[in-house]
Amino acid sequence: DVLKHFVLVQLLRYLNQKDKPWWYVDTHAGAGAYALDSTYAKKNAEFEGGISRLWRDGELPAPLADYVDQVRALNPDGRLRHYPGSPLIALNLARPEDRLRLFELHSTDHNLLQQNMREAGHRVAIRQADGFLEIKSVLPPPPRRGLTLIDPSYEDKQDYVRVIGALKEGISRFATGMFMVWYPQIQLGTAHQLPETLRKLADKWLDVKLTVQAPAADGFGMHGSGLFVVNPPFTLAATLREVMPLLVEKLGQDGAAGYALDASG
């Protein structure tokens, strides 16, 4: 989540540089916010290898500090107990004229999302629906400016195929829009092939991968994650070249940690 949400903040900051409004579309919005002191969170303790390692660092470069500040806003007492999901980060960076369109199919997360966004007012519309299919209903957005996040769990192997279809559909409807696709680094063949396939769909793209550890000997589990961005800001590559070495240093768990950055053109 660190890589995904750090880049999300950068993209929304870029959209905010112009007065014209934008739409944020989230195909798999989740619960919107998460309690790190819950039994489930403590059992997995993934945050200990992620945001927790940045939380205590007061010397972060400005782009990374901006992301951590989004987390601090949800923890005003200074204790890391809550973590904002993508929808809440987008809401915090949205201006009065900007709009959020959030989709979450699973009933439990949908209900939690509604609770966590209950004070957002008319700027946010939430639907319990399949976000892969709902891209058709919201793109192109009326202001012709926006960011679409495609971030499924990939627990269903069909998600890889559906991500490709959703991005293709999105680009066909909103060619000038920004799209961000999160994907896991795992040893499944389709996971390796996904970014290569996505590159064939867009003229302007950026692909960044953060590896935190060597692949497990048993072939299971994630060893990193990646982001594929369509129509990235021209400043993003330089920002990533500045920040990614630090993320490798902070989040890396063994000697296999590293990053890769590639872009069209």
N, C-alpha and C positions, 0 to 999 in steps of 0.2 A: 504493500500500500504506500510505502514511502515514495518510491519512484513515481507511481501513478499520481498521487496527490500533489507531489512537488511540481510535476509537469502541468497538472490541471490548474494549479494556481498561476503558473506562468502564462498559460493560454488565456485564462480569463482576465488577467492583468493586461494582456495585449489587447483584448477586445475592449477593455475599459479606456484605452487611450483615445478612442473616438467617442463623440457625444451620442452617436446613433445607437439605439438599443440593440440588444442581442437576445437570442433564445438559447437556453441550455437544455438539451434533450439527453435523458439518461435511460437507456433501454433496460437496465437491470439495476434499479436504484437501491435495492436492499432495504435495510431498516433506517438508514439515514444517519444514525449515530450508534455508538457501541459503548457499553460499560466494561472497562478493562478490569474492574474488580469483581466481575461476575464469576460464578463457578466455572462456566465454560471457558471464559477468557483465561482464567488462571490455569486451567488444565492444559490448554494449548500453549499459552504464554508466548505466542508469536511476537507480541509487541515488545518483549524483552530484547529481541534481536533486531528490532526496527526503530520505531519512534522513541523508545526508551533510551536508546544510545545517543540520540540527538537532543533529547529533552534536557540533558544535563550540560550541554555544551553551549557556552555563551559566546563563542568565537566563530560562529558559522558565517559563511559568505551571505550577502544580502538576499539572493534568491532563495536559498535554503532556509534562512531565518524567517523569511516571509511565510513559508509553508508551516514551519514550527509555530509561528505566531497564530496561525489558524487553529492549531490544536490547543495552544495556551488560552485562547478565547473561550474554549469550552471547559477550561479548568482554572477558573479565576482564583482559586485558593492556592495555586502553585503545585498541587499534587496531581500527578498524571493518573486520573481515574476514568476519564471519558475520551473517546476518540471520534472525531467527525467523519462520517462517510462522505462520499462525493457530493450528494445532494446538499448537505449542510454547508460544505465548503463553497459550493456554487452560490447558495443563498447568501452566505456572508459576504461574498464579493459582488453580488448583484446590486445594481442601482434600482431606484424606484421604477424606472421604465423598462427594466429587463424582466424576462419571463423564464420560468422553469417548467418543463414538461417531463414528469417522472412516471416511469412504468415499473411495476413489480408484480409478478404473477403469483408468487407464493403468499397465501393469506396471512400467515403470521408476520412476515416481514412487511407486508402491505399495511397491516394494522399499526405496526410499530412506526412505519414511515409516516403515516397520517398523524400519529401522536407527536412525533419529533418535529413535524413541520406545521403543527397546528397554529402557530402564531405568524405564519408566513403571509397569510391573507391572499388576495387575488392574484398575486404574482406567480403563485405555484398551483399547478393542476396535477393531481395524482390519479392514476388509474390502475386498477388491478387487471393487468393485461400482459400479453406476450410482447415484450418490447421489440423483438425481432420483426414482428408483423406491424407494429404500430409506427415504425419509421414512415410508412406511407401516409399516416394521418397527420403528421406534424411537419413534414418537409416538403417544400421549402418553407421556412418561417416567414411571416409577413415582413419583418424588417430586412430580410435577406442577409442577415448576419447571425452567426451562431456556431455552437460547438455541440457535437453529438458524441457521447461516450458510449461505447459498446463494450461491456464488461461482464460477460456471463461467468458462471462458475466453472465451466468446462467439465463438470462432473458427468454430463452426457456427452459422449464422443461426437454426437451429431452437432454439438455447439460449434465445432470447428467449421463444418460445412455451412452452418447457418450464419456464422460471423461473416464469411465470405459473401454470402448472398445479401446480407443486410448492408454491408458496406457498399457493395455494387449498386444496390437499390438507392442507398442514400446519396451516393455520388451522382447517379443519374438524375435525381430530383433536385440536388443542391450542389452543383459542381464547384461553387466557390466557397462552400462552407468548410469549416474545420471538423475533422473526425479524429477521434482517439480510440484505438483498440488496445485493450490490455490482453496479454496472453502469458501463460505460464511457461517456464522452461522446465520441461520434463523429458523423459526418455522415450515418450510415445512418438512414433514416426510422424503422425499428423501434426503434432505440435511443432516439430522442426520445419515442416513444410509450410505452415500457415503464413509466416511473414514473407516468404518468397512468393507465395500466391498473391498476397495482398499488394505487393509491389507492382504487380501487373495491372492492377485496377486503377492506379492513380498516376498522374503526371508529376505532381509535386508531393513528396513524402519524406518522412524521417523515421528511422527505425533505431531504437536504443534498447540495449539489453544490459541488465545488471545481474551478474552471477555472484552469489554469495558463498557458495561452497561447491565442492566436487560432487558429481552425481553419485547417488547412493549405490553401493555394490549390488543391492538386490533389485535395482531398477525402479524403485518406487519413490514417490515424493518429489517435491520441487527443489531445484537447486538455484532458482533465480526467476526472474520475470522480464517481460519486455513490453514496450509500447510502440505502436505503429501510429504515426500521426500524418494525416492527410492535410495538405495546405498549411504546413507549420509556419509560424512567424519566422521571418528571416533572422531574428535574434536568437532563436531557440538553440540552434546547433552550438553557437559560441557559449551560451549559458551552460549547456550540458558538458561541454569540454572543460569548463571551469569547475563544475560541481561533481561530476561523476567520479573523478579520482578520490574525492573526499568521501563519497558514499561507499566506495569500495573499501577505503580505509576504516570507516566507522562500522559498516555492516558486514564486511567480509568475515567469514568464519574459518577459513583455511587458505592454503596457498593457491587454490584454484579460483579464488575471488578475482573478479575483473569486470570490465565493461566493454561493450562494442557499440560504436555509433556509425551509422551509415545514412546517407541521404541522396536523393535524386539530384542530378546535375553536378 
